Amino acid sequence: MYKYDEYDHAIVASRVEEFRDQVRRRLEGHLTEDQFKPLRLMNGLYLQLHAYMLRVAVPYGTMDARQMRMLGHIARKYDRGYGHFTTRQNIQFNWIKLADTPDILEELATVEMHAIQTSGNCIRNISSDQFAGAAADEVTDPRPWAELLRQWSTFHPEFTYLPRKFKIAVIASDTDRAAMRLHDIGIQIVRNDAGELGGRIYVGGGMGRTPMIAPLIRDFVPYEDFISYLEACLRVYNRYGRRDNIYKARIKILIHEIGADKYRDEVEAEFLEVKKLAIDPPKAELERISAHFAPPAFENGLLDDIDRTDPDFAVWVDQNVSAHKTAGYAIVTVSLKPMGGIPGDASADQIDVMADLAERFSFNELRVTHAQNIVLPHVAKRDLYPVYQILNQSGLAEANLDLISDIIACPGLDYCSLANARSIPLAQKIAQRFSDLDRQRDLGELKLKISGCINACGHHHAGHIGILGVDRKGTENFQLLLGGSGAEDVSLAKITGPGFSEDGIVDAIEKTTDVYLAQREDGERFVDTYRRIGMEPFKEAIYG
Amino acid sequence: MKLLTGNDLVTGDVIWWTGDGWSRHIEDAKDAGDQGDILAQVEEAARRVNTPYVIDAEATSEGPRPAHIKDRIRALGPTVRPDLTLKPADPNAGSWVI
């Protein structure tokens, strides 16, 4: 875990005091809402449907137990007893009072957390692989690189007022668990032929109203050039990105309009200029940061055997436990998608339980996933059963990871002022329709993602099955999309045709899965079958 | 009818113009007529409301009902958490929202 140095502490503490003063001036009438809004957004404070909402950053999704407990404390003391984990590996609190916000930020700072750059047209929280440091297939732990970017991007004076928000993901394995190529910049840390680590840089991906997959811009950027190259990427965007139309302001639009080759040429030219500034940190800085992410003291000689006597436990192991790079250990994903629950929500008590488990069984580490679940990354296999039992007592042992009920859903019209339709009730209805776990497991990996508006916070473009909620003359209507993926087989989902009512789309999804079951070949996931047979059989079943 | 609504500056609570002040309960809301925009300016300047706006609503025997689903949800609370709405003890409280 990265630990703040004196500079980190100083800038976060000063930001808390600055915002305290801004809130005071707003409450006393010295600032209008128009003046205050950009200031509060820079500190993660939105005004949503029912109240202020505070989005707290969880850098690259990594937390320790102390930080997790603080989130539970904030949920209990300042909110209504729960928090909502987001697709950006952050957490949101839905019922915050403006006057409490400075105190909340002050409490967060005591555990090295903040809400800085969780909103606004700046570089947002850097996201990463939730299995970082535990996955057998990574070439290195991507988090030190992500932390380097966090430090570079925090309060970067040139990039505080970009044309639009900017999202970066960093992974270090060929398996993409972070939807890397659907980011403004996606980085895969790789080794070159000389064995050196560097970044493979993709630029111009994203979801929203104009989904795009990021093209490859540079195959390898060595560490010595890493920050300079990214600085150049941002500078070109900052110079040429559109500011006249919010819907055309993301970097993906710029690259689409001028072409990846032209953008690459511009970046390479700018890179030569940036290099003259000598801003790249020495290798020692990466080594200093990396020391914070050193592997924990794993025990040697642990057995890989798991007692599968309890059948429910055995199913949970099969579904929610993943291979660890160290013998005798496993990665546990705690599903925040209980049957009938709200995707991504966790009560303060559940947050505390997960913190306790991390402390007792996972070397004090937790991760938030972009699929709105929580990971205990380093659990000894001998401890899996007690971990399962404790999770089960707390309603956290749903064995549905990557199944149809492991739904990503944005807050939708139940909470969000931008939404056109409710996502959560639909997620609940779909989960209920497919509540039989055997049926879900027979369907296999099926990533279903729901957005309540075209801004696509629920990643519907990347769903094997995606759902987009729209407003049709004041009534909720849902469009069905098929064939997307945010993984290494990245693709964008295509719309099937006319939309449905809430009940109608649940029926349509069931017809869609029936087509898959009838047509699948050995080993095919839903998305594989879709890619092989195309849209028509599904459309015929749905609309025919 | 026209209703004036916004959020409480301090708490963020959804509030409704009652003719002489603000209430969290839509049943207290009064028709703002054609004065909504002017009232919004005055009340926002006085920091009694944040980001006020005027909506269409229907007068019913049980109180005003906003025309748009978004404002109906605002009026009561999230449809997925009845325990967090303004009337958590009434299982039928949200029957008019959706």
Chai-1 contact restraints between the chains, C-beta under 6 A:
chainA,res_idxA,chainB,res_idxB,connection_type,confidence,min_distance_angstrom,max_distance_angstrom,comment,restraint_id
A,G29,B,R47,contact,1.0,0.0,6.0,A-B,restraint_1
A,E33,B,N50,contact,1.0,0.0,6.0,A-B,restraint_2
A,L47,B,N7,contact,1.0,0.0,6.0,A-B,restraint_3
A,L49,B,R74,contact,1.0,0.0,6.0,A-B,restraint_4
A,H50,B,V14,contact,1.0,0.0,6.0,A-B,restraint_5
A,A51,B,G12,contact,1.0,0.0,6.0,A-B,restraint_6
A,Y52,B,G12,contact,1.0,0.0,6.0,A-B,restraint_7
A,R80,B,L84,contact,1.0,0.0,6.0,A-B,restraint_8
A,K97,B,T11,contact,1.0,0.0,6.0,A-B,restraint_9
A,L98,B,V10,contact,1.0,0.0,6.0,A-B,restraint_10
A,A99,B,V10,contact,1.0,0.0,6.0,A-B,restraint_11
A,I342,B,V80,contact,1.0,0.0,6.0,A-B,restraint_12
A,D414,B,P78,contact,1.0,0.0,6.0,A-B,restraint_13
A,D414,B,T79,contact,1.0,0.0,6.0,A-B,restraint_14
A,D414,B,V80,contact,1.0,0.0,6.0,A-B,restraint_15
A,I424,B,V80,contact,1.0,0.0,6.0,A-B,restraint_16
A,P425,B,V80,contact,1.0,0.0,6.0,A-B,restraint_17
A,G474,B,H68,contact,1.0,0.0,6.0,A-B,restraint_18
